[in-house]
Amino acid sequence: MKILGLYKNSQIFKIALAIAIVVVCYIASVFYSQMQKLDSTVELIANSNETQLELEKLLSVISIYETSLRSYIITKDEAYIKNRFLSRGKIEQNIKNLKKLTSNDFTRSQHIDRLKKLIDYRFKLFRQTLIIAKSKNVNRLELNSKLLESSDVTEMMKSFVSKIIFSESAKAKIQNNNHQFELQDSITTAFLLVILSLVILFLSFNKMNVDIEELKKANDKLKLLNESYNTAEMTAGFGHWMLNLETSTYTFSDNLFRLMGVEPNAFEPNIENTIKYIHPDDLDYVTKVHKDSLLNHQSTSMTFRFLTPKGEVRYIMGVGSFTKDGNGDLIKIGVNYDITNQYKKTLELENNNKELKYINTELEAFNNIVSHDLQEPLRKIQMFISRLEEKELDLLSQQGKDYFSKIRVAANRMQTLLIDLVNYSRTIKGDKVFVETDLKMVLDEILQDLSSNIEEKKAAIEIGKLPTIKVIPFQIKQLFINLISNSLKYSKEDIVSQIKITSKKITEKEMRDYKIINKEDYYKIVITDNGIGFKQEYAEKIFLLFKRLETDPKYSGTGLGLAICNRIVENHKGFIKVKGEPGVGAKFYVFIPKGDLL
């Protein structure tokens, strides 16, 4: 069953067929290679046979020349040596043929060269013997000596040629055996090639039959899918249409008719019957866009309204694009979405946005009042308080002096509150330009700005190793000013205030507690003090607007400082945590993302 499933899988079958074709090609290449080897073997055998034949011809010619010379010596008949010894045409042709036959084998070629030298020497003896034999006073001893030497050379040459012939014969035998073996391999390969080709043809034919059955099933499923698609169109509130530009025929889906407020197939699908359902105010726009697209074949996207026979208005988003069908005809396919609900919600959202812009304008006006208009009368109040304190304070009763002191404290507190409100507003609406910033340099500037407060509290501030990070410079400076000022403000009176600021690694516990996925994504800056501290249960509340844990009048504050810190860290997509212990101090942990997370 599993194999049948794999067989029905077109992708797997294509892969298997491709592999089979590759195998067939490989076997065919092997068969071709074997055929080439067979040709090569036949050529080698033929070469060996031709070499033997040429050698035998050579020996035959030499033997004939030697017999003719001996006949001449005996009979003195010039006919035996006529046209001999003076021309070596046949022998030179034999040597040339042998060189050609052995040109691809260095050893065999050397043998032919050696044979040529022997033949040259043998002809030299032929000529010397002939000269002695033709002389008037023949020296028999010298003639017999040359004939004996000639005979020895001839035997040597025959022996050498016989060895070559034997070697060629042995090679021919080996090549013949190889030929038979390769012929058998070629037959086997050809048989495998034919069988595998037949198997591929059979499987392909069978797969074609299976595909036809699958196509019938797919056709049935397509009908079901078409019904499902119609149902989906009704559920999702859209309909589609198609125009064949070659035949100028339209096709509408059932739900497109429903979007126009009529039953499916209520009229013949065409532009003339459709325009009566388009809102009159949108008709010219819709028809122009549609007709222009048919001329330039550009995609369309527009919003218009259907006006149903019941007088209901439906907002429609229509999109269309061009493509070609299976016959190569150019067609335009369009989809119309019912966006009535979305459109109404968009109108509602636009109205809300207008109201929000109005509220923001009022808040901006309020911020201007806080930062400018309220500051001016407050400065006058503080000026008159200062003048009264210089000239009229001694004229007041003790109760009056107490009231006057409370007025001065209230005015100063009002000024601090106004400044904090402006700072908080700036963290919300200020520019958010991130710049590579050296925190050590920022802290050095802050210590200079707060030098008078630090000297007043006789505080010891220790700054450890701090990184250079990408931040909003103004806001990060405001962050550390508020945190250091907070530590100075809530320091103990009888103990030297000690504040430490340094960068530390994030622990595994902090990763779990604060849900940090990768500790390398954040910098952790720790600000530690030995002030009055607080109960840990208030750790989250101290970052709320106007939330002060200390109500003792000697600890001044508006409840905005730490809220500003929290807002600044949020602007940097980080977070701030704090741990406190009454009478021991507090630790603020600032987690700022590295550049990639900003």
Buried (B, 14 or more C-beta within 10 A) or exposed (E): EEEEEEBBEEEEBEEBBEEBEEBBEEBBEBBEEBBEBBEBBBEBBEBBBBBBBBBEBBBEBBEEBBEBBBBBBEEEEEEBBEEBBEEBEBBEBBBEBBBBBBEEBEEBBEBBEEBBEBBEBBBEBBEBBBEBBEEEEEEEEEBEEBBEBBEEBBEEBBEBBEEBBEBBBEBBEBBBEBBEEBBEBBEEBBEBBEEBBEEBEEBEEEBEEBBEEBEEEEEEEEEEEEEEBBEEBBEEBBBBBBBBBEEEEBEBBBBBBBBBBBEEEEBEBEBEBBEEBBBEEBBEBBBEBBEEBBEEEEEBEBBBBBBBEEEEEBBBBBEBBBEEEEEEEBBBBBBBBBBBEBBEEEEEEEEEEEEEEEEEEEEEEBBEEBBEEBBEEBEEBBEEBEEBBEEEEEEEEEEEBEEBEEBBEEBBBBBBBBBBBBBBBBBEEBEEEBEEBEBBEBBEEBBEEBEEEBEEBEBEBEBEEBBEBBBBEBBBBBBBBBBBBBBBBBBBEEEEBBBBBBBEEBEEEBBEEEEBEEBEEBBBBBBBBBBBBBEEEEBEEBBEBEBBBBEEEEEEBBBBBBBBBBBBBEBBEBBBBBBBEEEEBBBBBBBBBBEEEB
